[in-house]
């Protein structure tokens, strides 16, 4: 299922050098996962999809600084958290 966004993106990325907190929302699915990265003021920094694999996640989020990750809860969530998200370099839960 393709998700269409009506939110205007800022054109900025969430790179390691930027200041302020960021939050990433993840919606894991079997083959493709959807993400949205928000800046500290709620501005959409980036959004899109990424293949649900360690390699694809690592390539997509390489260089991204530490952030809060909010993930949709479902059947795949525990597997996805420990076998895809954290090994790809995204932060584990606190």
MODELLER restraints for C-alpha pairs under 7 A, 6 or more apart:
rsr = mdl.restraints
at = mdl.atoms
rsr.add(forms.Gaussian(group=physical.xy_distance, feature=features.Distance(at['CA:9:A'], at['CA:44:A']), mean=5.29, stdev=0.5))
rsr.add(forms.Gaussian(group=physical.xy_distance, feature=features.Distance(at['CA:9:A'], at['CA:45:A']), mean=5.95, stdev=0.5))
rsr.add(forms.Gaussian(group=physical.xy_distance, feature=features.Distance(at['CA:9:A'], at['CA:46:A']), mean=6.32, stdev=0.5))
rsr.add(forms.Gaussian(group=physical.xy_distance, feature=features.Distance(at['CA:10:A'], at['CA:44:A']), mean=6.19, stdev=0.5))
rsr.add(forms.Gaussian(group=physical.xy_distance, feature=features.Distance(at['CA:10:A'], at['CA:45:A']), mean=5.45, stdev=0.5))
rsr.add(forms.Gaussian(group=physical.xy_distance, feature=features.Distance(at['CA:11:A'], at['CA:45:A']), mean=6.51, stdev=0.5))
rsr.add(forms.Gaussian(group=physical.xy_distance, feature=features.Distance(at['CA:12:A'], at['CA:45:A']), mean=5.40, stdev=0.5))
rsr.add(forms.Gaussian(group=physical.xy_distance, feature=features.Distance(at['CA:13:A'], at['CA:45:A']), mean=5.61, stdev=0.5))
rsr.add(forms.Gaussian(group=physical.xy_distance, feature=features.Distance(at['CA:13:A'], at['CA:46:A']), mean=6.20, stdev=0.5))
rsr.add(forms.Gaussian(group=physical.xy_distance, feature=features.Distance(at['CA:14:A'], at['CA:45:A']), mean=6.54, stdev=0.5))
rsr.add(forms.Gaussian(group=physical.xy_distance, feature=features.Distance(at['CA:14:A'], at['CA:64:A']), mean=5.90, stdev=0.5))
rsr.add(forms.Gaussian(group=physical.xy_distance, feature=features.Distance(at['CA:15:A'], at['CA:63:A']), mean=6.12, stdev=0.5))
rsr.add(forms.Gaussian(group=physical.xy_distance, feature=features.Distance(at['CA:15:A'], at['CA:64:A']), mean=4.86, stdev=0.5))
rsr.add(forms.Gaussian(group=physical.xy_distance, feature=features.Distance(at['CA:15:A'], at['CA:65:A']), mean=6.01, stdev=0.5))
rsr.add(forms.Gaussian(group=physical.xy_distance, feature=features.Distance(at['CA:16:A'], at['CA:63:A']), mean=5.94, stdev=0.5))
rsr.add(forms.Gaussian(group=physical.xy_distance, feature=features.Distance(at['CA:16:A'], at['CA:64:A']), mean=5.35, stdev=0.5))
rsr.add(forms.Gaussian(group=physical.xy_distance, feature=features.Distance(at['CA:16:A'], at['CA:65:A']), mean=4.42, stdev=0.5))
rsr.add(forms.Gaussian(group=physical.xy_distance, feature=features.Distance(at['CA:20:A'], at['CA:40:A']), mean=5.83, stdev=0.5))
rsr.add(forms.Gaussian(group=physical.xy_distance, feature=features.Distance(at['CA:21:A'], at['CA:39:A']), mean=6.38, stdev=0.5))
rsr.add(forms.Gaussian(group=physical.xy_distance, feature=features.Distance(at['CA:21:A'], at['CA:40:A']), mean=4.99, stdev=0.5))
rsr.add(forms.Gaussian(group=physical.xy_distance, feature=features.Distance(at['CA:21:A'], at['CA:67:A']), mean=6.82, stdev=0.5))
rsr.add(forms.Gaussian(group=physical.xy_distance, feature=features.Distance(at['CA:22:A'], at['CA:37:A']), mean=6.85, stdev=0.5))
rsr.add(forms.Gaussian(group=physical.xy_distance, feature=features.Distance(at['CA:22:A'], at['CA:38:A']), mean=5.56, stdev=0.5))
rsr.add(forms.Gaussian(group=physical.xy_distance, feature=features.Distance(at['CA:22:A'], at['CA:39:A']), mean=4.63, stdev=0.5))
rsr.add(forms.Gaussian(group=physical.xy_distance, feature=features.Distance(at['CA:22:A'], at['CA:40:A']), mean=5.49, stdev=0.5))
rsr.add(forms.Gaussian(group=physical.xy_distance, feature=features.Distance(at['CA:22:A'], at['CA:67:A']), mean=5.40, stdev=0.5))
rsr.add(forms.Gaussian(group=physical.xy_distance, feature=features.Distance(at['CA:22:A'], at['CA:68:A']), mean=6.61, stdev=0.5))
rsr.add(forms.Gaussian(group=physical.xy_distance, feature=features.Distance(at['CA:23:A'], at['CA:37:A']), mean=5.71, stdev=0.5))
rsr.add(forms.Gaussian(group=physical.xy_distance, feature=features.Distance(at['CA:23:A'], at['CA:38:A']), mean=5.21, stdev=0.5))
rsr.add(forms.Gaussian(group=physical.xy_distance, feature=features.Distance(at['CA:23:A'], at['CA:39:A']), mean=6.65, stdev=0.5))
rsr.add(forms.Gaussian(group=physical.xy_distance, feature=features.Distance(at['CA:23:A'], at['CA:67:A']), mean=5.55, stdev=0.5))
rsr.add(forms.Gaussian(group=physical.xy_distance, feature=features.Distance(at['CA:23:A'], at['CA:68:A']), mean=4.72, stdev=0.5))
rsr.add(forms.Gaussian(group=physical.xy_distance, feature=features.Distance(at['CA:23:A'], at['CA:69:A']), mean=5.87, stdev=0.5))
rsr.add(forms.Gaussian(group=physical.xy_distance, feature=features.Distance(at['CA:24:A'], at['CA:35:A']), mean=6.69, stdev=0.5))
rsr.add(forms.Gaussian(group=physical.xy_distance, feature=features.Distance(at['CA:24:A'], at['CA:36:A']), mean=5.54, stdev=0.5))
rsr.add(forms.Gaussian(group=physical.xy_distance, feature=features.Distance(at['CA:24:A'], at['CA:37:A']), mean=4.32, stdev=0.5))
rsr.add(forms.Gaussian(group=physical.xy_distance, feature=features.Distance(at['CA:24:A'], at['CA:38:A']), mean=6.24, stdev=0.5))
rsr.add(forms.Gaussian(group=physical.xy_distance, feature=features.Distance(at['CA:24:A'], at['CA:67:A']), mean=6.92, stdev=0.5))
rsr.add(forms.Gaussian(group=physical.xy_distance, feature=features.Distance(at['CA:24:A'], at['CA:68:A']), mean=6.21, stdev=0.5))
rsr.add(forms.Gaussian(group=physical.xy_distance, feature=features.Distance(at['CA:24:A'], at['CA:69:A']), mean=4.84, stdev=0.5))
rsr.add(forms.Gaussian(group=physical.xy_distance, feature=features.Distance(at['CA:24:A'], at['CA:70:A']), mean=6.14, stdev=0.5))
rsr.add(forms.Gaussian(group=physical.xy_distance, feature=features.Distance(at['CA:25:A'], at['CA:35:A']), mean=5.43, stdev=0.5))
rsr.add(forms.Gaussian(group=physical.xy_distance, feature=features.Distance(at['CA:25:A'], at['CA:36:A']), mean=5.22, stdev=0.5))
rsr.add(forms.Gaussian(group=physical.xy_distance, feature=features.Distance(at['CA:25:A'], at['CA:37:A']), mean=6.49, stdev=0.5))
rsr.add(forms.Gaussian(group=physical.xy_distance, feature=features.Distance(at['CA:25:A'], at['CA:69:A']), mean=5.83, stdev=0.5))
rsr.add(forms.Gaussian(group=physical.xy_distance, feature=features.Distance(at['CA:25:A'], at['CA:70:A']), mean=4.69, stdev=0.5))
rsr.add(forms.Gaussian(group=physical.xy_distance, feature=features.Distance(at['CA:25:A'], at['CA:71:A']), mean=5.70, stdev=0.5))
rsr.add(forms.Gaussian(group=physical.xy_distance, feature=features.Distance(at['CA:26:A'], at['CA:33:A']), mean=6.92, stdev=0.5))
rsr.add(forms.Gaussian(group=physical.xy_distance, feature=features.Distance(at['CA:26:A'], at['CA:34:A']), mean=5.77, stdev=0.5))
rsr.add(forms.Gaussian(group=physical.xy_distance, feature=features.Distance(at['CA:26:A'], at['CA:35:A']), mean=4.59, stdev=0.5))
rsr.add(forms.Gaussian(group=physical.xy_distance, feature=features.Distance(at['CA:26:A'], at['CA:36:A']), mean=6.88, stdev=0.5))
rsr.add(forms.Gaussian(group=physical.xy_distance, feature=features.Distance(at['CA:26:A'], at['CA:70:A']), mean=6.19, stdev=0.5))
rsr.add(forms.Gaussian(group=physical.xy_distance, feature=features.Distance(at['CA:26:A'], at['CA:71:A']), mean=4.67, stdev=0.5))
rsr.add(forms.Gaussian(group=physical.xy_distance, feature=features.Distance(at['CA:26:A'], at['CA:72:A']), mean=6.37, stdev=0.5))
rsr.add(forms.Gaussian(group=physical.xy_distance, feature=features.Distance(at['CA:27:A'], at['CA:33:A']), mean=5.57, stdev=0.5))
rsr.add(forms.Gaussian(group=physical.xy_distance, feature=features.Distance(at['CA:27:A'], at['CA:34:A']), mean=5.09, stdev=0.5))
rsr.add(forms.Gaussian(group=physical.xy_distance, feature=features.Distance(at['CA:27:A'], at['CA:35:A']), mean=6.37, stdev=0.5))
rsr.add(forms.Gaussian(group=physical.xy_distance, feature=features.Distance(at['CA:27:A'], at['CA:71:A']), mean=6.02, stdev=0.5))
rsr.add(forms.Gaussian(group=physical.xy_distance, feature=features.Distance(at['CA:27:A'], at['CA:72:A']), mean=5.27, stdev=0.5))
rsr.add(forms.Gaussian(group=physical.xy_distance, feature=features.Distance(at['CA:28:A'], at['CA:34:A']), mean=6.59, stdev=0.5))
rsr.add(forms.Gaussian(group=physical.xy_distance, feature=features.Distance(at['CA:30:A'], at['CA:52:A']), mean=6.73, stdev=0.5))
rsr.add(forms.Gaussian(group=physical.xy_distance, feature=features.Distance(at['CA:31:A'], at['CA:51:A']), mean=5.90, stdev=0.5))
rsr.add(forms.Gaussian(group=physical.xy_distance, feature=features.Distance(at['CA:31:A'], at['CA:52:A']), mean=5.26, stdev=0.5))
rsr.add(forms.Gaussian(group=physical.xy_distance, feature=features.Distance(at['CA:32:A'], at['CA:49:A']), mean=6.42, stdev=0.5))
rsr.add(forms.Gaussian(group=physical.xy_distance, feature=features.Distance(at['CA:32:A'], at['CA:50:A']), mean=5.65, stdev=0.5))
rsr.add(forms.Gaussian(group=physical.xy_distance, feature=features.Distance(at['CA:32:A'], at['CA:51:A']), mean=4.46, stdev=0.5))
rsr.add(forms.Gaussian(group=physical.xy_distance, feature=features.Distance(at['CA:32:A'], at['CA:52:A']), mean=5.08, stdev=0.5))
rsr.add(forms.Gaussian(group=physical.xy_distance, feature=features.Distance(at['CA:33:A'], at['CA:49:A']), mean=5.52, stdev=0.5))
rsr.add(forms.Gaussian(group=physical.xy_distance, feature=features.Distance(at['CA:33:A'], at['CA:50:A']), mean=5.37, stdev=0.5))
rsr.add(forms.Gaussian(group=physical.xy_distance, feature=features.Distance(at['CA:33:A'], at['CA:51:A']), mean=6.06, stdev=0.5))
rsr.add(forms.Gaussian(group=physical.xy_distance, feature=features.Distance(at['CA:33:A'], at['CA:52:A']), mean=5.61, stdev=0.5))
rsr.add(forms.Gaussian(group=physical.xy_distance, feature=features.Distance(at['CA:34:A'], at['CA:48:A']), mean=5.77, stdev=0.5))
rsr.add(forms.Gaussian(group=physical.xy_distance, feature=features.Distance(at['CA:34:A'], at['CA:49:A']), mean=4.30, stdev=0.5))
rsr.add(forms.Gaussian(group=physical.xy_distance, feature=features.Distance(at['CA:34:A'], at['CA:50:A']), mean=6.38, stdev=0.5))
rsr.add(forms.Gaussian(group=physical.xy_distance, feature=features.Distance(at['CA:35:A'], at['CA:47:A']), mean=5.44, stdev=0.5))
rsr.add(forms.Gaussian(group=physical.xy_distance, feature=features.Distance(at['CA:35:A'], at['CA:48:A']), mean=5.59, stdev=0.5))
rsr.add(forms.Gaussian(group=physical.xy_distance, feature=features.Distance(at['CA:35:A'], at['CA:49:A']), mean=6.03, stdev=0.5))
rsr.add(forms.Gaussian(group=physical.xy_distance, feature=features.Distance(at['CA:36:A'], at['CA:46:A']), mean=5.89, stdev=0.5))
rsr.add(forms.Gaussian(group=physical.xy_distance, feature=features.Distance(at['CA:36:A'], at['CA:47:A']), mean=4.12, stdev=0.5))
rsr.add(forms.Gaussian(group=physical.xy_distance, feature=features.Distance(at['CA:36:A'], at['CA:48:A']), mean=6.65, stdev=0.5))
rsr.add(forms.Gaussian(group=physical.xy_distance, feature=features.Distance(at['CA:37:A'], at['CA:44:A']), mean=5.98, stdev=0.5))
rsr.add(forms.Gaussian(group=physical.xy_distance, feature=features.Distance(at['CA:37:A'], at['CA:45:A']), mean=5.46, stdev=0.5))
rsr.add(forms.Gaussian(group=physical.xy_distance, feature=features.Distance(at['CA:37:A'], at['CA:46:A']), mean=5.23, stdev=0.5))
rsr.add(forms.Gaussian(group=physical.xy_distance, feature=features.Distance(at['CA:37:A'], at['CA:47:A']), mean=6.07, stdev=0.5))
rsr.add(forms.Gaussian(group=physical.xy_distance, feature=features.Distance(at['CA:38:A'], at['CA:44:A']), mean=4.62, stdev=0.5))
rsr.add(forms.Gaussian(group=physical.xy_distance, feature=features.Distance(at['CA:38:A'], at['CA:45:A']), mean=5.44, stdev=0.5))
rsr.add(forms.Gaussian(group=physical.xy_distance, feature=features.Distance(at['CA:39:A'], at['CA:45:A']), mean=6.19, stdev=0.5))
rsr.add(forms.Gaussian(group=physical.xy_distance, feature=features.Distance(at['CA:50:A'], at['CA:56:A']), mean=6.49, stdev=0.5))
rsr.add(forms.Gaussian(group=physical.xy_distance, feature=features.Distance(at['CA:50:A'], at['CA:57:A']), mean=6.66, stdev=0.5))
rsr.add(forms.Gaussian(group=physical.xy_distance, feature=features.Distance(at['CA:53:A'], at['CA:84:A']), mean=5.91, stdev=0.5))
rsr.add(forms.Gaussian(group=physical.xy_distance, feature=features.Distance(at['CA:54:A'], at['CA:84:A']), mean=4.76, stdev=0.5))
rsr.add(forms.Gaussian(group=physical.xy_distance, feature=features.Distance(at['CA:54:A'], at['CA:87:A']), mean=6.72, stdev=0.5))
rsr.add(forms.Gaussian(group=physical.xy_distance, feature=features.Distance(at['CA:54:A'], at['CA:88:A']), mean=5.30, stdev=0.5))
rsr.add(forms.Gaussian(group=physical.xy_distance, feature=features.Distance(at['CA:57:A'], at['CA:88:A']), mean=5.80, stdev=0.5))
rsr.add(forms.Gaussian(group=physical.xy_distance, feature=features.Distance(at['CA:58:A'], at['CA:88:A']), mean=4.61, stdev=0.5))
rsr.add(forms.Gaussian(group=physical.xy_distance, feature=features.Distance(at['CA:58:A'], at['CA:89:A']), mean=6.64, stdev=0.5))
rsr.add(forms.Gaussian(group=physical.xy_distance, feature=features.Distance(at['CA:66:A'], at['CA:91:A']), mean=6.65, stdev=0.5))
rsr.add(forms.Gaussian(group=physical.xy_distance, feature=features.Distance(at['CA:86:A'], at['CA:92:A']), mean=5.80, stdev=0.5))
